[in-house]
């Protein structure tokens, strides 16, 4: 049983793009024991049933692809391999016109996936070339590679981390230290950071390589695997064993979120809340996520195509919230999230794909409370936020609210009939009450900030920057905190911005000396519509994360930050 059994003698007749991408059949399926383990991209699949369910249907029937049932050792397996050749590229026509000669260029992409049904009911997928294009995303075990990394990596020798910010910016940041470092070397530990990829030196007991190696863990695991069938199965069993171990203590912070199984009752309830939020025009707790792991490392997108909702149309740039909301069926929200897909391309003509078709669900970020617990939707999967982490976040937010600013902002006047008190009206009232200068809606344009920024709504007599917002959703609050951070940072780093702010202050009749090289403080004056009291507990989840991150960053620069709740409605007797 040392060799894999299938009609593999024909496999070597199929043209291959690169031996390093898709190994020859005789070297992969019939390697002798002791062959050097080679780096392999490995996926762990769930709820597969029939092997064919794990492969996107179009590749099972596509010309140029072949499927073979076989065995690896004593385990059933299926190999799907082939190549995709595009039609004549669009740019061929443009080049033909320029040189007045016919040019006909095509793109060819090789891909292969070997599916193995191993012990314990686990299905493994070994991907070669662009093989990840073939896999049905719904069956990929999310975060599998990272879970292995957190249990096997050398915590003193981490090389790269990819983190996603859990706020409405959906920021993705990749940090690298080639020489290796501990977590603190990457600045990990802040609130709202979800690590989605880890690269480090690691060692897995029982792996055929027999020594430490470089591991990359995300949804997939990049790991050296044996080429001999028997040793390969042993390697896969060793990896499954690692998953049963606790996380390395120094890395356990990277598991403060727990994935919720898609078929569970909890996931069904959360999906219902998600559907309601997506069709509610007044709900702004929805934001765009970036499914980084499915884009892989194939380049920067220049265009995208939305599929499954009308004719194919090329759109520039990357998807925004409006693009996503605009293609969701009001009476079939969850179905739309699965059926409608987005594919990214590196060129404006949408010919060079750098991602597979990514379900709309994976582009949506959403955070909500269910049965007193906080859940977060990331990459199409629900996560339960660790209670200790959630409690620590709540405690930190309360500490910020407990800070006392020595100025009290006036109450927000009650609306009477058609006379609504808008923010510009309130800012004028508040500026007069605290003896400050009204700078609301006065944008400053500089070479570093050509789109312009608002320094503050009110500048107090000691130079404090006051930002005001009457909120009814998460997005405005998060925007307010981001605005305050951007303003303070810009005024500290850009002398042109300070000069232009001094000019605004002088024009408003104030003392230009109030504009200092570093603002003494930033104040967020926040009222809530419908007279709901503002407190640390009532601040929206996304906004809590953004507030803590803003305060931590400005505190580190020596700028105090205060939250000043504003009474909204009639003055108390």
PyMOL commands that set and color helices and strands:
alter all, ss='L'
color gray80, all
select helices_A, chain A and resi 8-13+25-28+51-54+57-61+90-99+119-121+131-133+137-139+144-152+183-186+229-243+249-255+265-278+292-295+321-325+333-339+360-363+387-402+423-433+474-493+495-507+512-514+529-531+541-556
alter helices_A, ss='H'
color red, helices_A
select strands_A, chain A and resi 38-45+65-72+75-85+108-117+123-129+153-165+172-181+193-202+213-217+221-225+257-259+287-288+303-307+314-316+341-345+358-359+364-370+373-378+381-385+437-438+443-444+453-454+458-459+465-471+521-528+560-565
alter strands_A, ss='S'
color yellow, strands_A
deselect
rebuild
show_as cartoon
